[in-house]
Amino acid sequence: MGLFAYLKTQFILHLLISFVFIVSGLIINFIQLCTLVLWPINKQLYRRVNCRLSYSLWSQLVMLLEWWAGTECTLFTDKATVDKLGKEHVIVILNHNYEIDFLCGWTICERFGVLGSSKVLAKHELLKVPLIGWTWYFLEIVFCKRRWEEDKDTVIQGLKNLSDYPECMWFLLYCEGTRFTEKKHQISMQVAESKGLPKLKYHLLPRTKGFTTTMQCLKGTVSAVYDVTLNFKDKRNPTLLGILHGKKYEADMSVRRFPVEDIPEDEKECANWLHKLYQEKDALQEHYEKDGSFPGPQFKPPRRPWTLLNFFFWATVLLSPLISFAFGVFVSGSPLLIIGFLLFIGIACFAVRRLIGVTEIGKGSSYGNQEFKKKN
């Protein structure tokens, strides 16, 4: 293990990186709060400002994946699709199998200049998570409780509000509704059997309501649907903690572009189209399982320096006073100050662990179980 690789495993560096992320996030959230005065005056200016503020926060996580861990991201797609990436409003459908699948999606967003304006249909619980939920609130992210009777009006209005968004927008949908686990897969396939639908091997049964509603509400805004299927070389199962420890992964993404005019407008036919899409995604994963890659031409979008420069900016601004303060505390010899500082470190460690816990598969919801009970 080289010196740099060894340093990446050290807790003190993880703590400093987390400190920069958390404190800069709180500063950004405060600035976002101040930008609310712009909304009644110039809504589009408010949106453009918040896209850049959000980029300044999310790009720190992308920096960890791209520069700290050195993860490679390869796209399997045609040149015509590559030429359109980052130049149109789209809906992105991504499989939900990994703890860092969202981070790989953000990496591609960053490389094509749409990270700050990326959207997602997110579970309502995330709204209460500091930094993540607060930043998303100012970005007009659409939140749902995953109970359609309660969500219908909120989701439809939230989607329609995005119809005049000024920046190129990628709207992410996890149509499976929750992360893949063997238990959820077993329950999901029981539901598929009861509804007479083909069984899937690598995915859960897609939830069609969110997709069909998004298509209807963003009609005339989005020009295409990107089907993205993610897998990792050597059957690795990456985690955010692994990224923080500098573990390098190789992410492969099959990207297929479907113009919206090729997708049925009728709700039932649109739902059937989505089920067929997931059967094709399953076939792609089967191909990857056998051959170790997806079919089609390969393209590696280059890393951009902005994520690294953004992190260096925040690290310079925030770590200098922190180190000076810590040095002053220990030089003072005051037991009260030292205990207080160590208590602050302990709280920071707890906060970081809680934020990482949001991404862990083992901390997932019981949504699959509830779905099966509802269907039966």
C-alpha positions as CSV (number, residue, x, y, z in Angstrom):
1,M,0.0,0.0,0.0
2,G,1.4,3.4,-1.0
3,L,1.5,6.4,1.3
4,F,-1.4,8.1,-0.4
5,A,-3.5,4.9,-0.4
6,Y,-2.7,4.6,3.3
7,L,-3.7,8.2,4.1
8,K,-7.0,7.6,2.4
9,T,-7.9,5.0,5.1
10,Q,-7.2,7.3,8.0
11,F,-10.2,8.4,10.1
12,I,-8.8,11.9,10.8
13,L,-8.9,12.6,7.0
14,H,-12.4,11.2,6.8
15,L,-13.4,13.5,9.6
16,L,-11.9,16.6,7.9
17,I,-13.6,15.8,4.6
18,S,-16.9,15.3,6.4
19,F,-16.4,18.5,8.3
20,V,-16.0,20.4,5.1
21,F,-19.1,18.8,3.6
22,I,-21.3,19.4,6.6
23,V,-20.3,22.9,7.4
24,S,-20.3,24.0,3.7
25,G,-23.7,22.4,3.4
26,L,-25.1,24.4,6.3
27,I,-23.7,27.6,4.8
28,I,-25.1,26.7,1.4
29,N,-28.5,25.9,3.0
30,F,-28.5,29.3,4.7
31,I,-27.7,31.1,1.5
32,Q,-30.5,29.1,-0.2
33,L,-32.9,30.3,2.5
34,C,-31.9,33.9,1.7
35,T,-32.5,33.3,-2.0
36,L,-36.3,32.8,-1.3
37,V,-36.7,36.5,-1.6
38,L,-35.9,36.1,-5.3
39,W,-38.8,33.7,-6.0
40,P,-41.6,36.4,-6.3
41,I,-39.3,38.8,-8.1
42,N,-37.6,36.5,-10.6
43,K,-38.3,32.8,-10.3
44,Q,-35.9,31.8,-13.1
45,L,-33.0,33.7,-11.4
46,Y,-33.9,31.9,-8.1
47,R,-33.6,28.6,-9.9
48,R,-30.3,29.3,-11.7
49,V,-28.8,30.5,-8.4
50,N,-29.9,27.4,-6.5
51,C,-28.7,25.1,-9.3
52,R,-25.2,26.5,-8.7
53,L,-25.4,26.4,-4.9
54,S,-26.6,22.8,-5.1
55,Y,-23.7,22.0,-7.4
56,S,-21.3,23.3,-4.9
57,L,-22.5,20.8,-2.3
58,W,-23.2,17.7,-4.4
59,S,-20.0,18.0,-6.4
60,Q,-18.1,17.3,-3.2
61,L,-19.5,13.8,-3.2
62,V,-18.8,13.4,-6.9
63,M,-15.2,14.5,-6.1
64,L,-14.8,11.6,-3.7
65,L,-15.9,9.1,-6.3
66,E,-13.9,10.6,-9.2
67,W,-10.8,12.0,-7.6
68,W,-10.4,10.5,-4.2
69,A,-11.4,7.0,-5.0
70,G,-10.5,7.2,-8.7
71,T,-13.6,5.3,-9.9
72,E,-13.9,4.9,-13.6
73,C,-17.3,5.3,-15.4
74,T,-17.8,3.8,-18.8
75,L,-20.9,4.4,-20.9
76,F,-22.1,1.8,-23.4
77,T,-24.1,3.8,-25.9
78,D,-24.1,5.1,-29.5
79,K,-22.6,8.4,-30.6
80,A,-26.0,9.9,-31.4
81,T,-27.0,9.5,-27.8
82,V,-23.6,10.9,-26.5
83,D,-24.1,14.0,-28.6
84,K,-27.4,14.7,-26.9
85,L,-26.3,14.2,-23.3
86,G,-26.6,17.4,-21.3
87,K,-28.4,19.2,-24.1
88,E,-32.1,18.3,-23.4
89,H,-34.7,17.8,-20.7
90,V,-35.0,14.0,-20.0
91,I,-36.4,11.4,-17.7
92,V,-33.7,9.0,-16.5
93,I,-34.7,5.4,-15.4
94,L,-31.9,3.8,-13.3
95,N,-31.8,0.4,-11.6
96,H,-31.6,0.6,-7.8
97,N,-29.2,-2.2,-6.8
98,Y,-26.3,-0.4,-5.2
99,E,-25.6,1.9,-2.3
100,I,-23.8,4.4,-4.6
101,D,-26.0,4.1,-7.7
102,F,-27.2,7.7,-7.1
103,L,-23.5,8.8,-6.9
104,C,-22.7,7.2,-10.2
105,G,-25.7,8.9,-11.7
106,W,-24.5,12.2,-10.3
107,T,-21.0,11.6,-11.8
108,I,-22.5,11.3,-15.3
109,C,-24.7,14.4,-14.6
110,E,-21.5,16.3,-13.6
111,R,-19.5,15.3,-16.6
112,F,-22.3,16.6,-18.9
113,G,-23.0,19.7,-16.9
114,V,-26.4,19.0,-15.4
115,L,-25.5,18.1,-11.8
116,G,-26.9,21.2,-10.3
117,S,-30.2,20.9,-12.2
118,S,-30.7,17.2,-11.7
119,K,-34.0,16.2,-10.1
120,V,-35.4,13.0,-8.5
121,L,-38.7,11.7,-7.3
122,A,-37.7,11.2,-3.7
123,K,-39.2,9.5,-0.7
124,H,-40.7,12.1,1.8
125,E,-38.5,10.9,4.7
126,L,-35.4,12.4,3.0
127,L,-37.0,15.9,3.3
128,K,-36.1,15.7,7.0
129,V,-32.5,14.7,6.5
130,P,-30.2,17.7,7.1
131,L,-28.3,19.0,4.0
132,I,-29.8,16.4,1.7
133,G,-33.5,17.1,2.2
134,W,-33.0,20.8,2.8
135,T,-31.0,21.3,-0.4
136,W,-33.5,19.3,-2.4
137,Y,-36.4,21.4,-1.0
138,F,-34.8,24.6,-2.4
139,L,-34.3,22.7,-5.7
140,E,-38.0,22.0,-6.0
141,I,-37.4,18.2,-5.7
142,V,-40.7,16.3,-5.8
143,F,-41.2,14.3,-2.6
144,C,-43.7,11.4,-2.2
145,K,-44.8,9.2,0.7
146,R,-45.3,6.3,-1.8
147,R,-49.1,6.2,-1.0
148,W,-50.7,7.4,-4.2
149,E,-53.9,8.6,-2.5
150,E,-51.9,11.0,-0.4
151,D,-49.3,11.8,-3.1
152,K,-51.4,12.4,-6.2
153,D,-52.0,16.1,-5.9
154,T,-48.6,17.0,-4.5
155,V,-46.7,15.0,-7.1
156,I,-48.7,16.2,-10.0
157,Q,-48.3,19.9,-9.0
158,G,-44.6,19.4,-8.2
159,L,-44.0,17.9,-11.7
160,K,-46.0,20.6,-13.5
161,N,-44.1,23.3,-11.7
162,L,-40.9,22.0,-13.4
163,S,-42.4,22.5,-16.9
164,D,-40.7,25.8,-17.4
165,Y,-37.3,25.0,-15.8
166,P,-34.6,27.1,-17.3
167,E,-31.7,24.7,-17.1
168,C,-31.3,21.3,-18.8
169,M,-32.9,19.0,-16.4
170,W,-32.4,15.2,-15.8
171,F,-35.3,13.8,-13.8
172,L,-34.3,10.6,-12.1
173,L,-36.9,7.8,-11.5
174,Y,-36.2,4.7,-9.5
175,C,-39.2,2.8,-10.9
176,E,-38.6,-0.2,-8.6
177,G,-39.5,2.1,-5.7
178,T,-36.8,0.8,-3.3
179,R,-33.4,-0.8,-3.4
180,F,-33.0,-4.4,-4.6
181,T,-32.6,-7.1,-1.9
182,E,-33.2,-10.8,-2.2
183,K,-36.1,-10.6,0.2
184,K,-37.8,-7.8,-1.6
185,H,-37.1,-9.5,-4.9
186,Q,-38.8,-12.7,-3.7
187,I,-41.9,-10.7,-2.6
188,S,-41.9,-8.7,-5.8
189,M,-41.9,-11.7,-8.0
190,Q,-44.8,-13.2,-6.1
191,V,-46.7,-10.0,-7.0
192,A,-45.6,-10.4,-10.6
193,E,-46.9,-13.9,-10.7
194,S,-50.2,-12.9,-9.2
195,K,-50.6,-10.2,-11.9
196,G,-49.5,-12.4,-14.7
197,L,-46.4,-10.4,-15.5
198,P,-43.1,-11.9,-16.6
199,K,-40.6,-12.5,-13.7
200,L,-37.4,-10.5,-13.5
201,K,-34.1,-11.9,-12.3
202,Y,-32.1,-8.8,-11.5
203,H,-34.8,-6.2,-10.8
204,L,-37.9,-5.6,-8.8
205,L,-41.2,-5.2,-10.5
206,P,-41.4,-1.6,-11.6
207,R,-44.0,0.8,-10.1
208,T,-45.7,2.2,-13.2
209,K,-47.8,5.0,-11.6
210,G,-44.8,7.3,-10.9
211,F,-43.5,6.9,-14.5
212,T,-46.8,7.4,-16.3
213,T,-47.6,10.4,-14.2
214,T,-44.2,12.0,-14.8
215,M,-44.6,11.4,-18.5
216,Q,-48.0,13.0,-18.5
217,C,-47.0,16.0,-16.4
218,L,-43.7,16.7,-18.2
219,K,-45.2,16.2,-21.7
220,G,-43.9,19.0,-23.9
221,T,-40.9,19.6,-21.5
222,V,-38.8,16.4,-21.7
223,S,-37.7,15.2,-25.2
224,A,-36.5,11.7,-24.3
225,V,-36.3,8.9,-21.7
226,Y,-32.8,7.6,-20.9
227,D,-32.8,4.0,-19.7
228,V,-29.6,3.5,-17.7
229,T,-28.5,0.1,-16.4
230,L,-25.7,0.1,-13.9
231,N,-23.2,-2.7,-13.0
232,F,-19.7,-3.0,-11.6
233,K,-16.7,-4.9,-12.8
234,D,-15.7,-8.1,-11.0
235,K,-19.2,-8.3,-9.4
236,R,-18.2,-5.8,-6.7
237,N,-20.8,-4.2,-4.4
238,P,-19.4,-0.7,-3.6
239,T,-20.4,1.4,-0.6
240,L,-20.1,5.0,0.4
241,L,-17.7,3.9,3.2
242,G,-15.6,2.2,0.6
243,I,-15.4,5.3,-1.5
244,L,-14.4,7.3,1.6
245,H,-11.6,4.8,2.2
246,G,-10.4,5.4,-1.3
247,K,-11.5,2.1,-2.9
248,K,-11.5,2.3,-6.6
249,Y,-14.4,0.8,-8.6
250,E,-15.2,0.4,-12.2
251,A,-18.7,1.4,-13.1
252,D,-20.3,0.4,-16.4
253,M,-23.5,2.0,-17.6
254,S,-25.7,1.0,-20.5
255,V,-27.5,4.1,-21.8
256,R,-30.4,3.9,-24.3
257,R,-32.3,6.9,-25.5
258,F,-36.0,6.7,-26.3
259,P,-37.7,9.8,-27.8
260,V,-40.9,10.6,-26.0
261,E,-42.9,10.4,-29.3
262,D,-42.0,6.6,-29.4
263,I,-43.6,6.0,-25.9
264,P,-47.3,5.5,-25.8
265,E,-49.4,8.3,-24.3
266,D,-52.2,6.0,-23.0
267,E,-51.6,5.3,-19.4
268,K,-52.1,1.5,-19.7
269,E,-50.0,1.2,-22.8
270,C,-47.3,3.4,-21.2
271,A,-47.3,1.1,-18.2
272,N,-46.9,-1.9,-20.5
273,W,-44.0,-0.1,-22.2
274,L,-42.3,0.3,-18.9
275,H,-42.7,-3.4,-18.0
276,K,-41.2,-4.3,-21.4
277,L,-38.3,-1.9,-20.7
278,Y,-37.5,-3.7,-17.5
279,Q,-37.5,-7.1,-19.2
280,E,-34.9,-5.6,-21.6
281,K,-32.9,-4.2,-18.6
282,D,-33.0,-7.7,-17.1
283,A,-31.6,-9.1,-20.4
284,L,-28.8,-6.5,-20.3
285,Q,-27.9,-7.5,-16.8
286,E,-27.9,-11.2,-17.9
287,H,-25.5,-10.2,-20.7
288,Y,-23.2,-8.4,-18.3
289,E,-23.3,-11.4,-15.9
290,K,-22.1,-13.7,-18.7
291,D,-19.7,-11.4,-20.6
292,G,-18.5,-8.9,-18.0
293,S,-19.7,-5.9,-20.1
294,F,-22.7,-4.5,-21.8
295,P,-23.2,-4.7,-25.6
296,G,-22.5,-1.7,-27.8
297,P,-19.8,1.0,-28.3
298,Q,-17.9,2.2,-25.2
299,F,-17.4,5.8,-24.3
300,K,-15.6,7.3,-21.3
301,P,-16.6,10.9,-20.5
302,P,-13.6,12.7,-19.1
303,R,-13.5,14.0,-15.5
304,R,-13.8,17.8,-15.2
305,P,-11.6,19.7,-12.7
306,W,-14.5,21.7,-11.2
307,T,-15.4,19.2,-8.5
308,L,-11.9,19.2,-7.2
309,L,-11.5,23.0,-7.4
310,N,-14.8,23.4,-5.5
311,F,-13.7,21.1,-2.7
312,F,-10.3,22.9,-2.4
313,F,-12.1,26.2,-2.1
314,W,-14.3,25.0,0.8
315,A,-11.4,23.1,2.4
316,T,-9.3,26.3,2.4
317,V,-12.1,28.4,3.8
318,L,-13.2,26.0,6.5
319,L,-10.1,24.0,7.6
320,S,-7.7,26.8,8.3
321,P,-9.9,28.3,11.1
322,L,-10.7,24.8,12.4
323,I,-7.0,23.8,12.7
324,S,-6.1,27.1,14.3
325,F,-9.0,26.8,16.8
326,A,-8.0,23.2,17.7
327,F,-4.4,24.2,18.2
328,G,-5.5,27.0,20.5
329,V,-7.8,24.7,22.5
330,F,-5.0,22.2,23.3
331,V,-2.4,24.8,23.9
332,S,-4.7,26.5,26.4
333,G,-4.6,23.5,28.6
334,S,-8.2,24.1,29.7
335,P,-9.9,20.8,30.6
336,L,-13.3,22.4,29.9
337,L,-12.3,23.6,26.4
338,I,-10.6,20.3,25.5
339,I,-13.6,18.2,26.7
340,G,-16.0,20.6,24.7
341,F,-13.9,20.2,21.6
342,L,-13.8,16.4,21.9
343,L,-17.5,16.4,22.4
344,F,-17.9,18.4,19.2
345,I,-15.7,15.8,17.4
346,G,-17.9,13.0,18.8
347,I,-21.1,14.7,17.6
348,A,-19.6,15.3,14.2
349,C,-18.7,11.6,13.9
350,F,-22.2,10.6,14.8
351,A,-23.7,13.0,12.2
352,V,-21.4,11.7,9.5
353,R,-22.3,8.1,10.3
354,R,-26.0,9.0,10.2
355,L,-25.6,10.6,6.8
356,I,-23.8,7.6,5.4
357,G,-26.5,5.4,6.9
358,V,-29.0,6.9,4.5
359,T,-27.3,5.2,1.6
360,E,-26.9,1.7,3.2
361,I,-29.0,-1.1,1.7
362,G,-29.4,-2.7,5.1
363,K,-31.2,0.4,6.3
364,G,-33.8,0.2,3.5
365,S,-37.5,0.5,3.9
366,S,-40.0,-2.3,4.3
367,Y,-41.8,-1.0,1.2
368,G,-41.6,-4.4,-0.5
369,N,-43.4,-6.1,2.3
370,Q,-46.1,-3.4,2.4
371,E,-46.5,-3.7,-1.4
372,F,-47.1,-7.5,-1.2
373,K,-49.7,-7.1,1.6
374,K,-51.5,-4.4,-0.4
375,K,-51.7,-6.5,-3.5
376,N,-53.0,-9.5,-1.6
